[in-house]
Amino acid sequence: MNQMTDTNLDQISVSRSELLKRTGELANDFLDGVADRPVAGPLELDKLLAEMRVNGLPLDGDEPGQIIEHLSNLGEHALVASAGPRYFGFVVGGSLPVAVAADWLTAAWDQKRSLLCAIAACGCCRADFRGLAH
């Protein structure tokens, strides 16, 4: 690789690391305060939609950090605190730290989900057949 490519990859790596670190901070801030927030607050849908489209979609995109901050700010006003202790709606799960971490890891792997399911299913079947043989 040439110097330009190495430098570019280093910058991408640092940017990715900073973006994921900030995303983790925002997620932890939400989860740390979820017990104290209302399960659901009043939602002004028209206002929320206007905030989502505040400047339209730029042709060149936005900075990744700005996108995550904007999404977090929108979520603060629109989310149902389903991960909190006072939520008695649908059983959705997935907010346990290990479930969130596994979701992040599988998202980073960026693999076709059906392939992962097929591999996992084969492993489960094989374990079941071994159990039957004994």
N, C-alpha and C positions, 0 to 999 in steps of 0.2 A: 504494500500500500504506500501511496505517496504521503507526504507531509500534510497536504490539504485534507485528504480523506481521514487520516488519523485525527487531526484536530477537529474536524467536523463530528466524527464519532464520539470523541471525548466530550464535546459540547452537548451532543444529544444525550449522552449518558448522564451528565450532570443535570441537564434540564429534566430528564425523566425522573431522576432520583429526587430532585427538589419538588417536582409536581406530585409524585406519589407520597412524599413525606407530608406535604401540605394537605393533600387529600386525606391522609390518615389523621392529621391533626383535626381537620374539620369533622371527620366521622367520629373521632373520640370526643370532641366537644359536644356533638349532638347526643351521643350515648351517655356521656357524663351528666347531661342536664335533662335527659328524657323523663326521669321520674318527677321532675319539678314543673314540667310544661303541661299545659292542658292536653288532654287526649286529642281533641280537635278544636280548633278555634274557628271563628267566623271567617269565611273565605269570600272575598270579593273577586269572583272569577274574571270579570271584565278587566279589573285593575291588574290582576295577576297576568292575564294574557297580554295586556299592554306592556307590562314590565318585561315579559319574555321577548317581545318584539321591539324593544325600545329603539334600536337603531337598524332594524332589519338584519338581514344576513349579509355580511360583507363578502365581496367576491374573493378576497384573499384569506378569509377566515379570521379568527381571533387568536390571540395568544392563549395557549392551553391553560395557563394559570388564571387568566381572566374568565375563561369559560367555567372553570371549576368554582371560582369565587362567586360568579353570577348564579350558577346552579345552586350552590349552598344558600345564598341569600334568598332565592326564590323558594327553596325547600323549607326554609325557616317559617314561612308564612302559609305553606300549603300542606305540609306533611301531617299525617295522623300519627300520633305517638304509639304506634303498634308495638314498638320494642319496650315500652314502659310497663310499669307494674299495675297500672289502672286501666289497661286496655282489655276489654272483654268482648272483642269482636271475633273475627275469623281467627283460627289458629294458623298463623303464618310462619312462625319460627324464623330461623335464619339470622337472627340477630345475636346469637351466641357468638362469642369471640372466635371460636374455632370454625364456625360456619362462615363467618365473614372472611376470615383468613383463607379458608379453603376456596371461597368464591374468588377472592383476589388472585390467588395462585392460579386457579384454572383459567381465569380471564387473561392473566399474563402469558400463560402457555399458548393461548389462542388456537386451541385445537378444535376440530369438528366434534361437537358434543355427542353425536351419535356414535362416533368411533370410540370415544372414551366409555360410553355406556356399553358398547359391544365388548370391549376389553374387560370391563368390570364384570359384565354378565358371564363371560367365559370363565373368569377367575372364580366367581361364585359357584357356577355349575361344576367346575372341576373340584372345588372343595366339597360340594354336596356329594358328588359321586365317590370321592375318597371316603367320605363318612359312611356311605352305604356299603362299601366293600368290606368294612370291618365288622 
